[in-house]
């Protein structure tokens, strides 16, 4: 999504989608993102979890340049070990 979304993290809200934050390993239900560049992005609204952790406010159908699925992590790990 280079060239779209916010300058720092490429964050985009659902109306530009379809996207799927809720399929990303950085997403925390119900509306949180813990990816460090999203959290540090001045254009992304923030929410605070009950334990005090500040997160980016990301709804289920938002997205950004750091979208990472569990499958992509597994595939990369398998590739790194030659499987
Ligand atoms: S796609 Fe981006 S904004 Fe959404 S949860 Fe993943 S890292 Fe956060």
Backbone and ligand atoms as CSV (ligand in chain L), in Angstrom:
chain,resi,resn,atom,element,x,y,z
A,1,UNK,N,N,0.801,-1.193,0.000
A,1,UNK,CA,C,0.000,0.000,0.000
A,1,UNK,C,C,0.842,1.255,0.000
A,2,UNK,N,N,2.037,1.154,-0.491
A,2,UNK,CA,C,2.895,2.318,-0.555
A,2,UNK,C,C,2.220,3.433,-1.334
A,3,UNK,N,N,2.297,4.652,-0.810
A,3,UNK,CA,C,1.711,5.785,-1.496
A,3,UNK,C,C,0.304,6.097,-1.049
A,4,UNK,N,N,-0.319,5.210,-0.290
A,4,UNK,CA,C,-1.641,5.479,0.253
A,4,UNK,C,C,-1.578,5.364,1.761
A,5,UNK,N,N,-2.594,5.893,2.403
A,5,UNK,CA,C,-2.630,5.806,3.852
A,5,UNK,C,C,-1.764,6.859,4.511
A,6,UNK,N,N,-1.568,6.736,5.815
A,6,UNK,CA,C,-0.784,7.720,6.552
A,6,UNK,C,C,0.690,7.644,6.156
A,7,UNK,N,N,1.409,8.740,6.383
A,7,UNK,CA,C,2.806,8.814,5.948
A,7,UNK,C,C,3.699,7.815,6.678
A,8,UNK,N,N,3.500,7.635,7.977
A,8,UNK,CA,C,4.418,6.795,8.760
A,8,UNK,C,C,4.160,5.298,8.611
A,9,UNK,N,N,2.894,4.903,8.643
A,9,UNK,CA,C,2.605,3.467,8.658
A,9,UNK,C,C,1.697,2.996,7.525
A,10,UNK,N,N,1.255,3.908,6.679
A,10,UNK,CA,C,0.349,3.509,5.604
A,10,UNK,C,C,-1.010,3.076,6.114
A,11,UNK,N,N,-1.377,3.540,7.290
A,11,UNK,CA,C,-2.646,3.133,7.892
A,11,UNK,C,C,-3.821,3.622,7.058
A,12,UNK,N,N,-4.774,2.709,6.837
A,12,UNK,CA,C,-5.980,3.029,6.071
A,12,UNK,C,C,-7.193,2.485,6.803
A,13,UNK,N,N,-8.261,3.257,6.798
A,13,UNK,CA,C,-9.485,2.795,7.431
A,13,UNK,C,C,-10.319,1.971,6.460
A,14,UNK,N,N,-11.304,1.301,7.010
A,14,UNK,CA,C,-12.084,0.303,6.275
A,14,UNK,C,C,-12.741,0.838,5.012
A,15,UNK,N,N,-13.106,2.113,4.984
A,15,UNK,CA,C,-13.821,2.608,3.804
A,15,UNK,C,C,-12.961,2.581,2.547
A,16,UNK,N,N,-11.652,2.389,2.680
A,16,UNK,CA,C,-10.761,2.281,1.524
A,16,UNK,C,C,-10.525,0.821,1.123
A,17,UNK,N,N,-11.103,-0.118,1.865
A,17,UNK,CA,C,-10.830,-1.540,1.714
A,17,UNK,C,C,-11.561,-2.205,0.567
A,18,UNK,N,N,-11.659,-3.520,0.569
A,18,UNK,CA,C,-11.670,-4.363,1.761
A,18,UNK,C,C,-10.285,-4.691,2.322
A,19,UNK,N,N,-10.178,-4.633,3.639
A,19,UNK,CA,C,-8.966,-5.002,4.375
A,19,UNK,C,C,-9.349,-5.953,5.501
A,20,UNK,N,N,-8.346,-6.372,6.273
A,20,UNK,CA,C,-8.647,-7.286,7.370
A,20,UNK,C,C,-7.610,-7.211,8.486
A,21,UNK,N,N,-7.603,-6.127,9.250
A,21,UNK,CA,C,-6.738,-6.046,10.429
A,21,UNK,C,C,-6.913,-7.261,11.337
A,22,UNK,N,N,-8.132,-7.757,11.441
A,22,UNK,CA,C,-8.391,-8.841,12.388
A,22,UNK,C,C,-7.714,-10.142,11.991
A,23,UNK,N,N,-7.083,-10.188,10.821
A,23,UNK,CA,C,-6.301,-11.359,10.421
A,23,UNK,C,C,-4.798,-11.099,10.551
A,24,UNK,N,N,-4.450,-10.039,11.257
A,24,UNK,CA,C,-3.047,-9.632,11.411
A,24,UNK,C,C,-2.562,-9.981,12.814
A,25,UNK,N,N,-1.321,-10.418,12.916
A,25,UNK,CA,C,-0.789,-10.828,14.218
A,25,UNK,C,C,-0.647,-9.659,15.190
A,26,UNK,N,N,-0.636,-8.426,14.682
A,26,UNK,CA,C,-0.504,-7.261,15.559
A,26,UNK,C,C,-1.841,-6.772,16.113
A,27,UNK,N,N,-2.939,-7.333,15.643
A,27,UNK,CA,C,-4.253,-6.844,16.043
A,27,UNK,C,C,-4.664,-7.425,17.391
A,28,UNK,N,N,-5.308,-6.585,18.212
A,28,UNK,CA,C,-5.815,-7.022,19.509
A,28,UNK,C,C,-7.286,-6.626,19.609
A,29,UNK,N,N,-8.115,-7.603,19.857
A,29,UNK,CA,C,-9.548,-7.360,19.974
A,29,UNK,C,C,-9.850,-6.467,21.176
A,30,UNK,N,N,-10.789,-5.510,21.085
A,30,UNK,CA,C,-11.682,-5.339,19.947
A,30,UNK,C,C,-11.201,-4.315,18.913
A,31,UNK,N,N,-10.340,-3.366,19.285
A,31,UNK,CA,C,-9.950,-2.329,18.313
A,31,UNK,C,C,-8.513,-1.859,18.536
A,32,UNK,N,N,-7.573,-2.772,18.766
A,32,UNK,CA,C,-6.215,-2.355,19.079
A,32,UNK,C,C,-5.181,-2.887,18.114
A,33,UNK,N,N,-4.120,-2.098,17.926
A,33,UNK,CA,C,-2.973,-2.538,17.138
A,33,UNK,C,C,-1.716,-2.259,17.945
A,34,UNK,N,N,-0.842,-3.258,18.076
A,34,UNK,CA,C,0.372,-3.108,18.872
A,34,UNK,C,C,1.628,-2.956,18.013
A,35,UNK,N,N,1.465,-2.876,16.693
A,35,UNK,CA,C,2.630,-2.702,15.825
A,35,UNK,C,C,3.275,-1.345,16.160
A,36,UNK,N,N,4.576,-1.323,16.405
A,36,UNK,CA,C,5.219,-0.137,16.997
A,36,UNK,C,C,5.120,1.108,16.116
A,37,UNK,N,N,5.216,0.960,14.804
A,37,UNK,CA,C,5.130,2.141,13.940
A,37,UNK,C,C,3.697,2.651,13.811
A,38,UNK,N,N,2.734,1.761,13.945
A,38,UNK,CA,C,1.335,2.197,13.972
A,38,UNK,C,C,1.064,2.947,15.275
A,39,UNK,N,N,1.555,2.412,16.382
A,39,UNK,CA,C,1.378,3.073,17.686
A,39,UNK,C,C,2.042,4.451,17.675
A,40,UNK,N,N,3.182,4.573,17.000
A,40,UNK,CA,C,3.923,5.837,16.969
A,40,UNK,C,C,3.424,6.784,15.879
A,41,UNK,N,N,2.498,6.332,15.055
A,41,UNK,CA,C,2.011,7.151,13.929
A,41,UNK,C,C,1.117,8.267,14.464
A,42,UNK,N,N,1.517,9.529,14.274
A,42,UNK,CA,C,0.711,10.635,14.814
A,42,UNK,C,C,-0.659,10.774,14.154
A,43,UNK,N,N,-0.841,10.139,12.992
A,43,UNK,CA,C,-2.137,10.238,12.307
A,43,UNK,C,C,-3.111,9.129,12.712
A,44,UNK,N,N,-2.643,8.162,13.491
A,44,UNK,CA,C,-3.513,7.061,13.918
A,44,UNK,C,C,-4.026,7.346,15.328
A,45,UNK,N,N,-5.349,7.331,15.521
A,45,UNK,CA,C,-5.891,7.533,16.870
A,45,UNK,C,C,-5.393,6.449,17.823
A,46,UNK,N,N,-5.336,6.747,19.098
A,46,UNK,CA,C,-4.837,5.795,20.095
A,46,UNK,C,C,-5.945,5.374,21.053
A,47,UNK,N,N,-5.794,4.169,21.593
A,47,UNK,CA,C,-6.649,3.715,22.679
A,47,UNK,C,C,-5.744,3.151,23.751
A,48,UNK,N,N,-6.244,3.117,24.974
A,48,UNK,CA,C,-5.466,2.569,26.083
A,48,UNK,C,C,-6.170,1.333,26.620
A,49,UNK,N,N,-5.455,0.227,26.680
A,49,UNK,CA,C,-6.003,-1.015,27.214
A,49,UNK,C,C,-6.174,-0.882,28.732
A,50,UNK,N,N,-7.003,-1.725,29.331
A,50,UNK,CA,C,-7.191,-1.683,30.784
A,50,UNK,C,C,-5.882,-1.818,31.566
A,51,UNK,N,N,-4.887,-2.491,30.980
A,51,UNK,CA,C,-3.592,-2.634,31.672
A,51,UNK,C,C,-2.659,-1.445,31.432
A,52,UNK,N,N,-3.146,-0.410,30.745
A,52,UNK,CA,C,-2.365,0.801,30.549
A,52,UNK,C,C,-1.601,0.867,29.249
A,53,UNK,N,N,-1.527,-0.231,28.500
A,53,UNK,CA,C,-0.797,-0.239,27.234
A,53,UNK,C,C,-1.528,0.618,26.199
A,54,UNK,N,N,-0.783,1.520,25.564
A,54,UNK,CA,C,-1.352,2.366,24.516
A,54,UNK,C,C,-1.192,1.662,23.169
A,55,UNK,N,N,-2.281,1.618,22.430
A,55,UNK,CA,C,-2.284,0.950,21.125
A,55,UNK,C,C,-2.840,1.890,20.072
A,56,UNK,N,N,-2.538,1.596,18.807
A,56,UNK,CA,C,-3.221,2.277,17.732
A,56,UNK,C,C,-4.659,1.784,17.688
A,57,UNK,N,N,-5.572,2.678,17.314
A,57,UNK,CA,C,-6.974,2.268,17.215
A,57,UNK,C,C,-7.229,1.717,15.822
A,58,UNK,N,N,-7.403,0.409,15.735
A,58,UNK,CA,C,-7.576,-0.261,14.449
A,58,UNK,C,C,-8.793,-1.175,14.522
A,59,UNK,N,N,-9.767,-0.895,13.692
A,59,UNK,CA,C,-10.955,-1.737,13.646
A,59,UNK,C,C,-10.688,-2.984,12.805
A,60,UNK,N,N,-11.589,-3.938,12.865
A,60,UNK,CA,C,-11.376,-5.226,12.200
A,60,UNK,C,C,-11.051,-5.103,10.715
A,61,UNK,N,N,-11.626,-4.113,10.042
A,61,UNK,CA,C,-11.453,-4.012,8.587
A,61,UNK,C,C,-10.532,-2.871,8.165
A,62,UNK,N,N,-9.693,-2.369,9.070
A,62,UNK,CA,C,-8.663,-1.398,8.699
A,62,UNK,C,C,-7.412,-2.144,8.224
A,63,UNK,N,N,-6.346,-1.407,7.878
A,63,UNK,CA,C,-5.110,-2.054,7.439
A,63,UNK,C,C,-3.955,-1.055,7.458
A,64,UNK,N,N,-2.750,-1.523,7.171
A,64,UNK,CA,C,-1.586,-0.639,7.078
A,64,UNK,C,C,-0.471,-1.368,6.327
A,65,UNK,N,N,0.685,-0.738,6.229
A,65,UNK,CA,C,1.815,-1.326,5.487
A,65,UNK,C,C,2.467,-2.492,6.221
A,66,UNK,N,N,2.089,-2.739,7.475
A,66,UNK,CA,C,2.728,-3.789,8.270
A,66,UNK,C,C,1.853,-5.021,8.457
A,67,UNK,N,N,0.825,-5.144,7.647
A,67,UNK,CA,C,-0.071,-6.305,7.742
A,67,UNK,C,C,0.743,-7.594,7.694
A,68,UNK,N,N,0.598,-8.423,8.720
A,68,UNK,CA,C,1.373,-9.662,8.835
A,68,UNK,C,C,0.461,-10.780,9.327
A,69,UNK,N,N,0.319,-11.805,8.528
A,69,UNK,CA,C,-0.502,-12.937,8.968
A,69,UNK,C,C,0.368,-13.975,9.668
A,70,UNK,N,N,-0.261,-14.805,10.465
A,70,UNK,CA,C,0.460,-15.906,11.098
A,70,UNK,C,C,1.042,-16.828,10.035
A,71,UNK,N,N,0.292,-17.057,8.951
A,71,UNK,CA,C,0.782,-17.923,7.879
A,71,UNK,C,C,2.063,-17.362,7.264
A,72,UNK,N,N,2.135,-16.045,7.077
A,72,UNK,CA,C,3.341,-15.471,6.478
A,72,UNK,C,C,4.549,-15.651,7.393
A,73,UNK,N,N,4.347,-15.578,8.700
A,73,UNK,CA,C,5.453,-15.792,9.650
A,73,UNK,C,C,5.917,-17.242,9.596
A,74,UNK,N,N,4.955,-18.165,9.560
A,74,UNK,CA,C,5.303,-19.594,9.494
A,74,UNK,C,C,6.037,-19.895,8.190
A,75,UNK,N,N,5.523,-19.373,7.066
A,75,UNK,CA,C,6.158,-19.618,5.770
A,75,UNK,C,C,7.589,-19.084,5.753
A,76,UNK,N,N,7.801,-17.887,6.312
A,76,UNK,CA,C,9.140,-17.299,6.340
A,76,UNK,C,C,10.078,-18.127,7.209
A,77,UNK,N,N,9.583,-18.589,8.338
A,77,UNK,CA,C,10.396,-19.404,9.242
A,77,UNK,C,C,10.785,-20.720,8.577
A,78,UNK,N,N,9.818,-21.349,7.912
A,78,UNK,CA,C,10.105,-22.608,7.223
A,78,UNK,C,C,11.134,-22.401,6.121
A,79,UNK,N,N,11.025,-21.281,5.419
A,79,UNK,CA,C,11.982,-20.971,4.348
A,79,UNK,C,C,13.372,-20.772,4.937
A,80,UNK,N,N,13.460,-20.092,6.078
A,80,UNK,CA,C,14.758,-19.813,6.710
A,80,UNK,C,C,15.457,-21.098,7.163
A,81,UNK,N,N,14.677,-22.103,7.539
A,81,UNK,CA,C,15.301,-23.354,7.978
A,81,UNK,C,C,15.359,-24.383,6.852
A,82,UNK,N,N,14.981,-23.961,5.639
A,82,UNK,CA,C,15.140,-24.820,4.466
A,82,UNK,C,C,14.076,-25.865,4.293
A,83,UNK,N,N,12.880,-25.649,4.836
A,83,UNK,CA,C,11.784,-26.618,4.674
A,83,UNK,C,C,10.733,-26.119,3.708
L,1,LIG,S1,S,-2.756,-4.421,9.512
L,1,LIG,FE1,FE,-1.541,-2.773,10.409
L,1,LIG,S2,S,-3.006,-1.562,11.589
L,1,LIG,FE2,FE,-3.936,-3.543,11.189
L,1,LIG,S3,S,-3.420,-4.768,12.983
L,1,LIG,FE3,FE,-1.876,-5.180,11.404
L,1,LIG,S4,S,-0.201,-3.810,11.853
L,1,LIG,FE4,FE,-2.025,-3.049,12.944
